[in-house]
Amino acid sequence: MKQTRTLGQLVAAAAVHGLVAGAIYALVECWFVVILPWLSRPAYLYVPHHWGFTLFTFVVYPALGAAAMALFGLLARAIGSAALLPETEVRERCHAAATATVVLAFAANLVERRPFGFSVMLPLLAICLALLAACALTAWPGVWRSRLRFLANTWTASLLLLGLPFVDEQLLGVHSRAVKAPYLAAYFAVAVAGCFCLQKLYAIRIDPAAAMLAGRSAVAFTRLAPLVLLSLGLSLVPRQAPLVAAPGPRESTPRRGRPNVILITLDTVRADHLSAYGYPRDTTPNLVKLAAQATLYRRAIASSDMTLATHASLFTGKYPSWHGAHHTPSAGNGAPLSEKATTLAEMLAAEGYLTLGLVANHGFLSDAFGFAQGFHYYDQRLPVTLLGSGTPPQHLLRSGLRRQLARFVSPQQSDVSSRRAQEMNNEVFAVLHKARQTDAPFFLFVNYMEAHWPYVPPPPFDTLFPGRDPHFTTARQGRLWHEIMTGKGKMSEPLRQHLVSQYDGAIASLDFHLGKLFAWLKEQGLFEDSLIIITSDHGEAFGDRELMFHGVSVYQDQVHIPLIIKYPRSHERQVIEAPVSVVDVLPTVMEVVGRPVPPEVQGVSLLSPASRSASRILISETFPDRIVLGCHPRFRRVERAVTSGSLKLITSTAGKRELYDLARDPNETQSVYKQHQEFARTLQAHLDARLKSLAAVSDAPFQLDRQTIERLRTLGYVQ
């Protein structure tokens, strides 16, 4: 029977359907994003989501759904078509419209962000079109309504749109398309069949909105509310956990006077921004104090200009071309460290050391890239803050919600993508406290990320140095990088001052917490007898030579890094002027602990005279990644630097040849290649000979799982 409805009744009917549709999508998203990944993968690989943000989605999605459908009700009443429809007809059309609203929002986000390749995007968009068609057909009476109503249901739409990426990414991300296809098809068939059966068996009870509008609100809430409460409760349970790769040494293993080894890398810290290296700003007072009783290597050189390659050199004592862990044509996101490589952690573990790793760079230093090899305990966890744990997977509506929320909070709340130094210190203290319960010596590797992009020092360090622009955003920083790298823009002085002020503030913050670490080690009696190594993996560029960030060249701003070593039971201050390399760290450690150095290692112990030989030649290498390659033709090359004494040759596979005298020109402003061509040819010949003797490193295709890619995207390594 037809009846006339007021505007309020129509709007309420539509809003209730929108509210329930939003709640259903929130439920399904919570399970596929928070709960099921934790159940299906080891806890050390789990990507955390703040429970408060999940709770927020349970509020926002229903509210947005109700608002969108209320607008739908207004439009329907405006054209008068819904005012005289039967009650059941109104419910059916609202039911279809609410599901279509969810599908349209999902499809719009999918098209805007384009998070997948063609093989995933095409099926998802096809499903969106099929669901919208089903919604349109069921909005009108006829045979198609009874046949397709289960497809116009928000449960079905959410399970299909969120479930297929979950199966593709979380469960089968490392397999080929041919292997994935039957699993994806099976999931699709099971989801569709399951929703069809439920629709037939339970009819109105599967649709809480229909029950509410039929005067059964209490029944509807009793069916939906427990699912919401259960999902929210379970979202509090998932936790990350460190990787315990192997049992530690038995308690009976004696130290026998062997020193503990503490290796600390300051990610993205260039030497010339440390007051310990003469920088006019007082960025590192605690490192200055450490250097007063340690050895400072003034001309330490990174083996590469990016995290993966240089850390692999630290752990193997080899240059990137030899260990193979760097960007390659078949592994644009980076090839992992080979399982065949013997790492420093493995060598020390074999000698009875308890090996402990804690890294803030959860992207390149993760187990996925082979860096957990040899560690008894490896902690690669991400930060868990409301908005600071990185961007959620781009196909989710919560990713768009996060982008909007980030407009209204400080960078400290929205842009922090790795654990801060204070949190890292707290973990170090807890781990070392347990380590001291054994009699075994320990090897502790700690990586800090404070100075890495996007430069978000906590107060008061964000205003410690002049130049900060409070209105500068991370999004603007990304656009600036693209403008400079593509040659379409220049770094203005105010922008450079802002970036440098925040970078220096981040270094100062890091130094403050290093001071806390050193003080704790002294309190615990661990400082005096330990070998403590402080270094970095690469530097950072701020617009010079139309370059920005890192991974872009082998100029000094990319490869001149700090290296400070406090040797056990030594308080002598030394400053070494001879060039040294990160490949020297492994042989130095092995000599200090009294063990032989493997013959394949390319570095030399810094305690040996050979490390200061005037004829010694050091190498740095840069391999472009896919992002950099897409910026400009100038990056279509492999670039290397060969350093001997004060002279440095830069050469590339594209024919580039530059020679700099770093003693007179530390900023590499004037090439002297023409004046010293004979010596440059000697360096080139040495490099060519070494590369010619290079053992073949496999360039077999390597594909990261999408979870690791999301970690890299969080840190800005992937776009």
QUILINLIN-V253376 format. One record per helix or strand of 3 or more residues. SS is the DSSP state (2 for helix, 1 for strand). FROM is the first residue (numbers start at 1). TO is the last residue. If there is no record, write none. Layout:
BEGIN
ss,from,to
SS,FROM,TO
SS,FROM,TO
END
This chain:
BEGIN
ss,from,to
2,7,40
2,43,45
2,51,78
2,87,113
2,118,138
2,143,148
2,154,171
2,177,206
2,208,213
2,217,234
1,261,266
2,271,273
2,275,277
2,285,291
1,295,297
2,307,316
2,320,323
2,344,350
1,354,359
2,367,369
1,377,379
2,397,408
2,411,414
2,421,435
1,442,448
2,461,463
2,474,485
2,493,523
1,531,535
2,544,546
2,556,559
1,563,566
1,574,576
2,584,592
2,609,612
1,617,623
2,626,629
2,633,635
1,638,644
1,647,652
1,657,661
2,677,692
2,706,714
END
